[in-house]
Amino acid sequence: MEALFIGQTYIDVTVLADAIPTGDDKAVAKDYAVSFGGNAVTAAFACAKLGVKPDLLASLANDWLGHMFSDMAARYDIALHPRPVKRSSLSFVIPNKGKRAILRARDDRYLHPFPSLNLDGCRLLHLDGHQPDAAMAYAKACREKGILTSLDGGSVRSNTADLLGFIDVAVVAENFCEQMELTPGEMLTLLHARGCRIGAVTLGERGMVWIDAAAEKREMPALPVPSSRIVDTSGAGDVFHGAYCYAYLANPEGAWEDRFRFARGASAHAIQYLGNEAKLPTLADIAAARAAFEPAA
């Protein structure tokens, strides 16, 4: 095991349409995509596509959607450690002018305790806060073993305050700050005070602010992808997380600024495609996005 990702599995149905009908109205979508979904799950697939095949501890149902997800994981050589649930979870995603509306149907009533996995050889743990019992247990275990721990803080969850004490790299969303009634700058200060070596707040089209191990706060603007090329922003943040996890695993001695710039290129590629699987970048895709959109040095 090189890396372990823990999260909640979704099957995403992404529909590109001018409007969503109500009442007895009907409409025909322009396009659609069906793919794997979930924050840490999508990050794991992104990491795998880039070249490091992680292990994935995720919810899994014994239904036809669950079988489809298992096939997806096998196709990407992801070692899947299922935590059984009764029904698969679904996300209905509707992109619209750079934003996206999401309707979720989730089953997170786990039928069994989380599995105990051998962490020998593991170099990174990535969490999204789902499966809070597993997240806390593995964060503690990885901290004891000196394994880098990473958190995708999309929203505040029941154990977030405790979990942060075992996180090395916390990259949270602006919504996370709003839920805690903090500005992005105040959040960076909090993350540093809680012991996170690297903290960041993603701001969508406004880029990212982050704090390094020396408590220096920095800004990183988003790459200027033309609006005419933006198709679907959902999942781009998850691709960002998967890309910096890959960058760390590929070069543990590298600088976090370089890893974030690499991940920013991955997100710039991702938003040009519909559905999570289509937006997963290769190394060549990231290089092309950076060449096209990064300002000349």
Residue frames as qw, qx, qy, qz and C-alpha x, y, z in Angstrom:
[[0.000, 0.887, 0.461, 0.000, 0.00, 0.00, 0.00],
 [0.430, 0.236, 0.003, 0.872, 1.43, 3.36, -1.08],
 [0.177, -0.125, 0.136, -0.967, -1.52, 5.54, -0.09],
 [0.049, -0.441, -0.886, 0.135, -4.90, 5.13, 1.58],
 [0.226, -0.197, -0.150, -0.942, -7.95, 7.23, 0.71],
 [0.021, -0.356, -0.877, 0.322, -11.08, 7.06, 2.89],
 [0.246, 0.100, -0.052, -0.963, -14.48, 8.40, 1.85],
 [0.564, 0.365, 0.587, -0.452, -18.08, 7.92, 0.80],
 [0.247, 0.050, 0.774, 0.581, -18.85, 6.39, -2.58],
 [0.481, 0.553, 0.264, -0.627, -21.33, 8.03, -4.92],
 [0.460, 0.318, 0.656, 0.506, -22.43, 7.33, -8.44],
 [0.055, 0.517, 0.033, -0.854, -22.62, 10.76, -10.10],
 [0.414, 0.582, 0.638, 0.286, -25.18, 11.47, -12.79],
 [0.145, -0.477, 0.055, 0.865, -24.16, 14.78, -14.39],
 [0.388, 0.650, 0.633, 0.160, -26.70, 16.38, -16.71],
 [0.182, -0.198, 0.173, 0.948, -26.00, 19.34, -18.98],
 [0.090, 0.661, 0.718, 0.201, -29.26, 21.19, -19.55],
 [0.065, 0.465, 0.092, 0.878, -30.52, 24.74, -20.05],
 [0.462, -0.366, 0.245, -0.770, -33.14, 24.34, -17.33],
 [0.027, -0.031, -0.975, 0.217, -34.49, 21.72, -14.95],
 [0.400, -0.367, -0.520, -0.659, -38.18, 21.03, -15.56],
 [0.173, 0.002, 0.705, -0.688, -40.72, 21.23, -12.76],
 [0.640, 0.238, 0.279, -0.675, -44.30, 20.07, -12.39],
 [0.827, 0.296, 0.476, -0.047, -45.38, 18.19, -15.49],
 [0.359, 0.839, -0.320, -0.256, -42.81, 19.83, -17.79],
 [0.918, -0.007, 0.280, 0.280, -40.33, 17.80, -19.78],
 [0.170, 0.893, -0.353, -0.221, -37.00, 18.70, -21.36],
 [0.943, 0.235, -0.056, 0.226, -34.16, 17.04, -23.24],
 [0.522, -0.725, 0.239, 0.381, -30.63, 17.37, -21.87],
 [0.410, 0.812, -0.377, -0.173, -27.74, 18.47, -24.09],
 [0.564, 0.386, -0.710, 0.172, -25.41, 15.84, -22.67],
 [0.760, -0.570, 0.138, -0.279, -24.88, 13.62, -19.64],
 [0.426, 0.452, -0.752, 0.221, -22.22, 11.55, -17.91],
 [0.862, -0.459, -0.050, -0.209, -22.36, 8.73, -15.37],
 [0.507, 0.504, -0.571, 0.404, -19.30, 8.18, -13.24],
 [0.605, -0.326, -0.559, 0.465, -17.83, 7.50, -9.80],
 [0.088, -0.781, -0.015, -0.618, -18.27, 10.31, -7.28],
 [0.727, -0.646, -0.167, 0.161, -17.45, 11.38, -3.76],
 [0.020, -0.960, 0.278, -0.003, -14.66, 13.68, -2.62],
 [0.411, -0.584, 0.691, 0.112, -11.93, 11.29, -1.51],
 [0.783, 0.236, 0.572, 0.060, -13.14, 8.68, -4.00],
 [0.564, 0.817, 0.085, 0.088, -12.67, 11.00, -6.98],
 [0.108, -0.874, 0.474, 0.015, -9.32, 12.13, -5.57],
 [0.677, -0.280, 0.675, 0.091, -8.24, 8.49, -5.43],
 [0.749, 0.500, 0.412, 0.136, -9.17, 7.95, -9.08],
 [0.288, 0.945, -0.151, 0.045, -7.28, 11.11, -10.04],
 [0.374, -0.697, 0.609, 0.054, -4.18, 9.90, -8.19],
 [0.765, 0.033, 0.635, 0.107, -4.48, 6.52, -9.91],
 [0.637, 0.739, 0.209, 0.070, -4.84, 8.09, -13.36],
 [0.100, 0.933, -0.343, 0.032, -1.65, 10.09, -12.75],
 [0.608, 0.470, -0.630, 0.113, 0.32, 6.97, -11.90],
 [0.008, -0.243, 0.824, -0.511, 0.14, 6.07, -8.20],
 [0.575, -0.301, -0.644, -0.406, -2.51, 3.42, -7.51],
 [0.227, -0.369, 0.561, -0.705, -3.92, 4.00, -4.00],
 [0.168, -0.308, -0.927, 0.130, -5.97, 1.81, -1.72],
 [0.313, -0.302, -0.129, -0.891, -9.53, 3.05, -1.17],
 [0.058, -0.285, -0.872, 0.394, -11.67, 2.40, 1.90],
 [0.296, -0.007, -0.169, -0.940, -15.15, 3.37, 0.77],
 [0.611, 0.172, 0.539, -0.554, -18.81, 2.51, 1.20],
 [0.241, 0.183, -0.798, -0.521, -20.12, -0.17, -1.14],
 [0.706, 0.084, 0.370, -0.598, -23.55, -1.71, -1.64],
 [0.318, -0.020, 0.919, 0.230, -24.36, -5.13, -3.05],
 [0.530, 0.665, 0.409, -0.332, -26.53, -3.72, -5.82],
 [0.734, 0.498, 0.296, 0.354, -26.00, -3.06, -9.50],
 [0.127, 0.955, -0.131, 0.233, -24.60, 0.41, -8.90],
 [0.576, -0.682, 0.448, 0.035, -22.18, -1.05, -6.38],
 [0.844, 0.080, 0.443, 0.291, -21.06, -3.66, -8.90],
 [0.501, 0.800, 0.112, 0.310, -20.54, -0.90, -11.46],
 [0.183, -0.928, 0.299, -0.124, -18.38, 1.02, -8.99],
 [0.769, -0.390, 0.482, 0.159, -16.31, -2.09, -8.21],
 [0.773, 0.424, 0.328, 0.340, -15.68, -2.49, -11.94],
 [0.215, 0.942, -0.065, 0.251, -14.56, 1.15, -12.17],
 [0.466, -0.780, 0.418, -0.011, -12.08, 0.71, -9.31],
 [0.843, -0.079, 0.476, 0.239, -10.70, -2.47, -10.87],
 [0.635, 0.692, 0.191, 0.287, -10.23, -0.71, -14.21],
 [0.094, 0.910, -0.254, 0.313, -7.99, 1.86, -12.50],
 [0.697, 0.131, -0.595, 0.377, -6.12, -0.78, -10.45],
 [0.278, -0.545, 0.346, -0.712, -7.41, 0.72, -7.21],
 [0.340, -0.082, -0.905, 0.242, -7.36, -1.73, -4.30],
 [0.457, -0.461, -0.167, -0.742, -10.89, -1.38, -2.93],
 [0.174, -0.073, -0.857, 0.480, -11.64, -2.09, 0.73],
 [0.338, -0.475, -0.468, -0.665, -15.44, -1.99, 0.90],
 [0.103, 0.069, 0.689, -0.714, -17.46, -0.97, 3.92],
 [0.031, -0.386, -0.859, -0.335, -20.92, -2.39, 3.32],
 [0.317, 0.189, 0.259, -0.892, -24.07, -0.28, 3.12],
 [0.541, 0.368, 0.723, -0.220, -27.55, -1.37, 2.03],
 [0.540, 0.759, 0.358, 0.059, -27.94, 0.93, -0.97],
 [0.558, 0.162, 0.157, 0.799, -25.60, 2.84, -3.26],
 [0.060, -0.728, -0.232, 0.642, -25.48, 6.62, -2.91],
 [0.473, 0.575, 0.467, 0.477, -26.31, 8.89, -5.84],
 [0.119, -0.564, -0.051, 0.816, -25.46, 12.47, -6.77],
 [0.445, 0.706, 0.489, 0.255, -27.41, 14.32, -9.45],
 [0.363, -0.467, 0.094, 0.801, -25.20, 17.15, -10.69],
 [0.406, 0.800, 0.414, 0.156, -26.41, 20.04, -12.87],
 [0.460, -0.188, 0.097, 0.863, -23.62, 22.34, -14.12],
 [0.176, 0.871, 0.437, 0.140, -24.69, 25.91, -14.91],
 [0.214, 0.900, -0.059, 0.374, -22.45, 28.83, -15.96],
 [0.313, 0.533, -0.580, 0.531, -19.44, 27.87, -13.88],
 [0.464, -0.315, 0.560, -0.609, -21.53, 26.77, -10.89],
 [0.438, -0.031, -0.865, -0.240, -23.19, 23.45, -10.16],
 [0.662, -0.311, 0.217, -0.646, -26.29, 22.33, -8.31],
 [0.308, 0.184, -0.932, 0.058, -26.16, 18.94, -6.60],
 [0.767, -0.292, 0.074, -0.566, -28.93, 16.72, -5.23],
 [0.184, 0.356, -0.905, 0.145, -27.67, 13.77, -3.20],
 [0.876, -0.275, -0.101, -0.383, -29.29, 10.55, -2.03],
 [0.226, 0.555, -0.744, 0.297, -26.93, 9.01, 0.50],
 [0.902, -0.362, -0.203, -0.119, -26.77, 5.82, 2.52],
 [0.265, 0.596, -0.612, 0.448, -24.07, 6.18, 5.19],
 [0.768, -0.413, 0.301, -0.387, -25.56, 3.67, 7.63],
 [0.328, 0.498, -0.802, -0.032, -22.60, 1.30, 7.60],
 [0.898, -0.189, -0.245, -0.313, -23.53, -2.32, 8.20],
 [0.899, -0.160, -0.221, 0.342, -20.14, -3.32, 9.63],
 [0.406, -0.811, 0.151, 0.394, -17.22, -1.67, 11.44],
 [0.431, 0.815, -0.361, -0.140, -14.45, -0.33, 9.24],
 [0.962, 0.094, -0.172, 0.192, -11.79, -2.91, 8.28],
 [0.498, -0.764, 0.320, 0.256, -8.38, -2.99, 9.94],
 [0.759, 0.633, -0.091, 0.124, -5.77, -2.53, 7.23],
 [0.780, -0.285, 0.096, 0.549, -2.03, -3.11, 7.26],
 [0.151, 0.979, -0.009, -0.136, -0.35, 0.29, 6.76],
 [0.655, -0.364, 0.429, 0.504, 3.11, -1.12, 5.97],
 [0.449, 0.166, 0.518, 0.709, 4.55, 0.85, 3.07],
 [0.081, 0.862, 0.479, 0.142, 1.84, 3.52, 3.23],
 [0.437, 0.015, -0.044, 0.898, 3.17, 7.06, 2.69],
 [0.178, -0.101, -0.048, -0.978, -0.02, 9.14, 2.61],
 [0.046, 0.491, 0.845, -0.206, -3.54, 9.14, 4.04],
 [0.117, -0.121, -0.221, -0.961, -6.23, 11.31, 2.42],
 [0.018, 0.457, 0.823, -0.337, -9.60, 11.90, 4.10],
 [0.090, -0.409, -0.347, -0.839, -12.74, 13.86, 3.29],
 [0.297, -0.195, 0.452, -0.818, -14.35, 13.55, 6.75],
 [0.832, -0.073, -0.249, -0.490, -16.82, 10.81, 5.78],
 [0.864, -0.134, -0.465, 0.140, -16.66, 7.59, 7.80],
 [0.157, -0.852, 0.279, -0.415, -15.71, 9.67, 10.85],
 [0.829, -0.480, 0.285, -0.041, -14.77, 6.65, 12.98],
 [0.889, 0.199, 0.165, 0.379, -12.43, 5.26, 10.32],
 [0.337, 0.816, -0.073, 0.464, -11.06, 8.71, 9.54],
 [0.389, -0.822, 0.307, -0.281, -10.10, 9.34, 13.16],
 [0.902, -0.302, 0.297, 0.082, -8.64, 5.89, 13.75],
 [0.818, 0.332, 0.157, 0.442, -6.47, 5.93, 10.64],
 [0.155, 0.885, -0.126, 0.421, -5.42, 9.57, 11.15],
 [0.580, -0.725, 0.344, -0.141, -4.15, 8.66, 14.62],
 [0.924, -0.079, 0.309, 0.213, -2.43, 5.52, 13.36],
 [0.655, 0.602, 0.076, 0.451, -0.75, 7.37, 10.51],
 [0.106, -0.916, 0.223, -0.317, 0.40, 10.17, 12.79],
 [0.754, -0.543, 0.370, 0.007, 2.06, 7.56, 15.05],
 [0.858, 0.102, 0.369, 0.341, 3.79, 6.00, 12.04],
 [0.224, -0.542, 0.279, 0.760, 4.92, 9.32, 10.52],
 [0.332, 0.386, 0.726, 0.462, 2.66, 8.92, 7.47],
 [0.049, 0.020, -0.090, -0.995, 1.53, 12.21, 5.90],
 [0.143, 0.553, 0.796, -0.203, -2.16, 12.93, 6.56],
 [0.018, -0.060, -0.332, -0.941, -4.25, 15.08, 4.20],
 [0.187, 0.519, 0.727, -0.408, -7.78, 16.44, 4.69],
 [0.021, -0.347, -0.505, -0.790, -10.28, 17.69, 2.13],
 [0.005, 0.384, 0.622, -0.683, -12.40, 19.99, 4.27],
 [0.032, -0.396, -0.599, -0.695, -15.45, 20.56, 2.11],
 [0.467, -0.637, -0.161, -0.592, -17.67, 21.16, 5.12],
 [0.179, -0.434, 0.691, -0.549, -17.47, 20.92, 8.89],
 [0.713, -0.155, -0.640, -0.240, -18.38, 17.47, 10.17],
 [0.730, -0.634, -0.173, -0.188, -19.07, 16.01, 13.59],
 [0.830, -0.422, 0.037, 0.363, -15.44, 15.20, 14.40],
 [0.529, 0.737, -0.032, 0.420, -13.66, 17.91, 12.42],
 [0.235, -0.888, 0.282, -0.277, -12.32, 19.73, 15.47],
 [0.781, -0.443, 0.439, 0.041, -10.73, 16.56, 16.84],
 [0.874, 0.334, 0.246, 0.252, -9.56, 15.32, 13.45],
 [0.328, 0.903, -0.144, 0.238, -7.59, 18.49, 12.68],
 [0.475, -0.761, 0.438, -0.047, -5.22, 17.63, 15.50],
 [0.743, -0.169, 0.610, 0.219, -3.93, 14.70, 13.42],
 [0.652, 0.694, 0.276, 0.126, -3.76, 16.38, 9.99],
 [0.555, -0.297, 0.237, 0.740, -0.55, 17.53, 8.29],
 [0.042, 0.001, 0.441, 0.897, -2.09, 19.08, 5.17],
 [0.215, 0.587, 0.697, -0.352, -5.57, 20.60, 5.43],
 [0.003, 0.032, 0.436, 0.899, -7.10, 22.07, 2.27],
 [0.153, 0.511, 0.742, -0.407, -10.58, 23.38, 3.07],
 [0.169, 0.574, 0.564, 0.569, -13.31, 25.08, 1.09],
 [0.055, -0.301, 0.092, -0.947, -14.61, 28.60, 1.56],
 [0.655, -0.441, -0.372, -0.488, -17.85, 27.05, 2.80],
 [0.732, -0.227, -0.522, 0.376, -15.84, 25.41, 5.61],
 [0.254, 0.088, -0.265, 0.926, -14.72, 28.89, 6.72],
 [0.371, -0.354, -0.189, -0.838, -18.27, 30.24, 6.59],
 [0.745, -0.390, -0.517, -0.157, -19.57, 27.39, 8.73],
 [0.656, -0.298, -0.406, 0.562, -16.96, 28.23, 11.37],
 [0.057, -0.976, -0.211, -0.015, -17.63, 31.98, 10.97],
 [0.535, -0.548, 0.280, 0.580, -14.02, 32.69, 10.02],
 [0.437, 0.807, -0.240, -0.317, -12.47, 34.58, 7.13],
 [0.912, 0.323, -0.200, 0.158, -10.07, 32.60, 4.93],
 [0.286, 0.640, -0.492, 0.516, -7.14, 34.39, 6.58],
 [0.532, -0.482, 0.460, -0.522, -8.43, 33.55, 10.04],
 [0.985, 0.019, 0.043, -0.165, -8.88, 29.94, 8.96],
 [0.701, 0.495, -0.403, 0.319, -5.25, 29.72, 7.87],
 [0.085, -0.594, 0.547, -0.583, -4.19, 30.99, 11.29],
 [0.801, -0.270, 0.305, -0.439, -6.41, 28.40, 12.96],
 [0.961, 0.228, -0.155, 0.000, -5.09, 25.52, 10.84],
 [0.461, 0.559, -0.513, 0.460, -1.50, 26.49, 11.63],
 [0.346, -0.510, 0.501, -0.608, -2.33, 26.77, 15.34],
 [0.916, -0.122, 0.172, -0.340, -3.91, 23.28, 15.29],
 [0.590, -0.432, 0.647, 0.216, -0.63, 21.82, 14.05],
 [0.783, 0.547, 0.287, 0.071, -1.30, 21.52, 10.30],
 [0.553, -0.302, 0.323, 0.707, 2.07, 21.93, 8.58],
 [0.032, 0.056, 0.493, 0.867, 0.30, 23.18, 5.45],
 [0.245, 0.563, 0.664, -0.426, -3.12, 24.83, 5.40],
 [0.041, 0.024, 0.498, 0.866, -5.12, 26.17, 2.47],
 [0.402, 0.527, 0.528, -0.531, -8.51, 27.60, 1.60],
 [0.272, 0.204, 0.695, 0.634, -9.80, 27.10, -1.94],
 [0.185, 0.515, 0.251, -0.798, -11.82, 30.00, -3.36],
 [0.640, 0.586, 0.494, -0.055, -13.11, 28.62, -6.67],
 [0.582, 0.694, 0.181, 0.384, -12.44, 30.94, -9.59],
 [0.114, -0.954, 0.206, -0.187, -10.52, 33.25, -7.21],
 [0.515, 0.505, -0.638, 0.270, -7.86, 30.62, -6.62],
 [0.815, -0.371, -0.412, 0.171, -6.46, 29.71, -3.23],
 [0.105, -0.812, 0.411, -0.400, -4.81, 31.16, -0.15],
 [0.919, -0.134, -0.350, 0.126, -2.45, 29.02, 1.90],
 [0.347, -0.843, 0.374, -0.174, -0.02, 28.99, 4.78],
 [0.714, 0.374, -0.573, 0.148, 3.30, 27.16, 4.85],
 [0.783, -0.307, -0.460, 0.284, 5.19, 25.49, 7.67],
 [0.404, 0.011, -0.250, 0.880, 6.90, 28.78, 8.55],
 [0.018, 0.692, 0.573, -0.438, 3.46, 30.44, 8.99],
 [0.015, -0.296, 0.308, 0.904, 3.90, 32.55, 5.83],
 [0.524, 0.555, 0.559, -0.324, 0.56, 33.24, 4.15],
 [0.150, -0.214, 0.620, 0.739, 0.48, 33.15, 0.36],
 [0.622, 0.495, 0.229, -0.562, -1.95, 33.55, -2.52],
 [0.277, -0.096, 0.821, 0.490, -2.27, 31.46, -5.66],
 [0.512, 0.357, -0.008, -0.781, -4.71, 32.72, -8.31],
 [0.776, 0.268, 0.567, -0.073, -6.71, 30.29, -10.39],
 [0.327, -0.082, 0.619, 0.709, -5.59, 29.74, -13.96],
 [0.360, 0.438, 0.070, -0.821, -7.61, 31.93, -16.36],
 [0.274, 0.209, 0.891, 0.296, -9.51, 29.28, -18.29],
 [0.232, -0.047, -0.276, -0.932, -11.84, 31.12, -20.72],
 [0.535, 0.118, 0.530, -0.647, -15.50, 30.86, -19.73],
 [0.717, 0.376, -0.278, -0.518, -16.30, 29.49, -23.18],
 [0.526, 0.310, -0.792, 0.013, -14.21, 26.41, -22.36],
 [0.210, -0.166, 0.770, -0.579, -15.68, 25.73, -18.91],
 [0.523, -0.149, -0.700, -0.463, -18.12, 22.83, -19.04],
 [0.778, -0.484, -0.366, -0.159, -18.42, 21.35, -15.54],
 [0.034, 0.678, -0.521, 0.517, -16.73, 22.57, -12.35],
 [0.843, -0.403, 0.182, -0.307, -18.05, 19.76, -10.14],
 [0.975, -0.064, 0.068, 0.201, -15.29, 17.41, -9.04],
 [0.497, 0.723, -0.233, 0.419, -12.50, 19.84, -10.00],
 [0.334, -0.747, 0.429, -0.381, -11.63, 20.33, -6.33],
 [0.919, -0.227, 0.316, -0.065, -11.45, 16.57, -5.82],
 [0.823, 0.470, -0.030, 0.318, -9.10, 16.31, -8.80],
 [0.076, 0.841, -0.334, 0.419, -7.03, 19.07, -7.19],
 [0.656, -0.565, 0.441, -0.236, -6.67, 17.01, -4.00],
 [0.965, 0.076, 0.232, 0.092, -5.81, 13.85, -5.91],
 [0.627, 0.686, -0.131, 0.345, -3.20, 15.71, -7.95],
 [0.073, -0.796, 0.468, -0.377, -1.32, 17.18, -4.99],
 [0.836, -0.348, 0.404, -0.134, -1.43, 13.80, -3.27],
 [0.905, 0.352, 0.092, 0.219, 0.14, 12.28, -6.38],
 [0.348, 0.817, -0.265, 0.376, 2.72, 15.07, -6.53],
 [0.462, -0.693, 0.481, -0.273, 3.75, 14.38, -2.94],
 [0.920, -0.109, 0.376, -0.014, 4.00, 10.63, -3.54],
 [0.790, 0.554, 0.028, 0.260, 5.96, 11.13, -6.76],
 [0.454, 0.498, -0.290, 0.679, 8.42, 13.56, -5.15],
 [0.583, -0.670, -0.432, 0.155, 8.33, 13.57, -1.33],
 [0.522, -0.326, -0.077, 0.784, 11.21, 16.07, -1.20],
 [0.202, 0.508, 0.396, 0.738, 9.44, 18.64, -3.38],
 [0.015, 0.049, 0.293, -0.955, 8.00, 22.00, -2.36],
 [0.227, 0.525, 0.764, -0.300, 4.32, 22.42, -1.54],
 [0.267, 0.653, -0.041, -0.708, 4.03, 25.45, -3.78],
 [0.174, 0.320, -0.773, -0.519, 5.10, 23.31, -6.74],
 [0.070, 0.230, 0.970, -0.043, 2.61, 20.60, -5.74],
 [0.250, 0.631, 0.500, -0.537, -0.22, 23.12, -5.56],
 [0.255, 0.576, -0.343, -0.697, 0.72, 24.62, -8.93],
 [0.071, 0.093, -0.943, -0.312, 0.66, 21.13, -10.41],
 [0.116, 0.430, 0.860, -0.248, -2.74, 20.49, -8.83],
 [0.249, 0.629, 0.142, -0.723, -4.03, 23.84, -10.11],
 [0.225, 0.365, -0.660, -0.617, -3.16, 22.70, -13.62],
 [0.004, -0.163, -0.985, -0.047, -5.10, 19.49, -13.00],
 [0.191, 0.586, 0.602, -0.508, -8.19, 21.48, -12.00],
 [0.236, 0.571, -0.223, -0.754, -7.84, 23.77, -15.02],
 [0.169, 0.121, -0.877, -0.434, -7.95, 20.68, -17.22],
 [0.061, 0.285, 0.930, -0.224, -10.83, 19.14, -15.28],
 [0.267, 0.537, 0.398, -0.694, -13.35, 21.98, -15.62],
 [0.299, 0.410, -0.469, -0.723, -13.29, 21.62, -19.41],
 [0.326, 0.017, -0.905, -0.272, -14.95, 18.18, -19.34],
 [0.677, -0.297, -0.058, -0.671, -18.30, 16.72, -18.31],
 [0.946, -0.252, -0.149, -0.139, -18.36, 14.16, -15.50],
 [0.536, -0.738, 0.407, 0.054, -15.65, 12.99, -13.15],
 [0.836, -0.042, 0.449, 0.311, -14.11, 10.26, -15.27],
 [0.579, 0.701, 0.213, 0.358, -13.78, 12.43, -18.37],
 [0.014, -0.962, 0.144, -0.232, -12.07, 15.19, -16.40],
 [0.799, -0.492, 0.232, 0.257, -9.31, 13.02, -14.88],
 [0.343, 0.868, -0.337, -0.124, -6.02, 14.34, -16.29],
 [0.919, 0.082, -0.073, 0.379, -2.87, 12.59, -17.39],
 [0.516, -0.519, 0.077, 0.677, 0.54, 14.13, -16.75],
 [0.316, 0.182, 0.477, 0.800, 0.50, 15.37, -20.35],
 [0.103, -0.771, -0.539, -0.321, -2.93, 16.98, -19.84],
 [0.435, -0.813, -0.188, 0.338, -1.67, 18.91, -16.81],
 [0.482, -0.267, 0.291, 0.782, 1.42, 20.06, -18.68],
 [0.184, 0.443, 0.562, 0.673, -0.77, 21.25, -21.55],
 [0.237, -0.858, -0.445, -0.100, -3.12, 23.15, -19.25],
 [0.490, -0.686, -0.009, 0.538, -0.21, 24.86, -17.51],
 [0.423, -0.032, 0.426, 0.799, 1.39, 25.76, -20.81],
 [0.065, 0.597, 0.587, 0.543, -1.88, 27.21, -22.10],
 [0.311, -0.837, -0.362, -0.268, -3.00, 29.18, -19.05],
 [0.620, -0.587, -0.134, 0.504, -0.08, 29.92, -16.73],
 [0.180, 0.976, -0.093, -0.080, 1.42, 33.39, -17.23],
 [0.753, 0.454, -0.276, 0.388, 4.90, 33.47, -18.69],
 [0.693, -0.521, -0.195, 0.458, 7.64, 33.64, -16.05]]
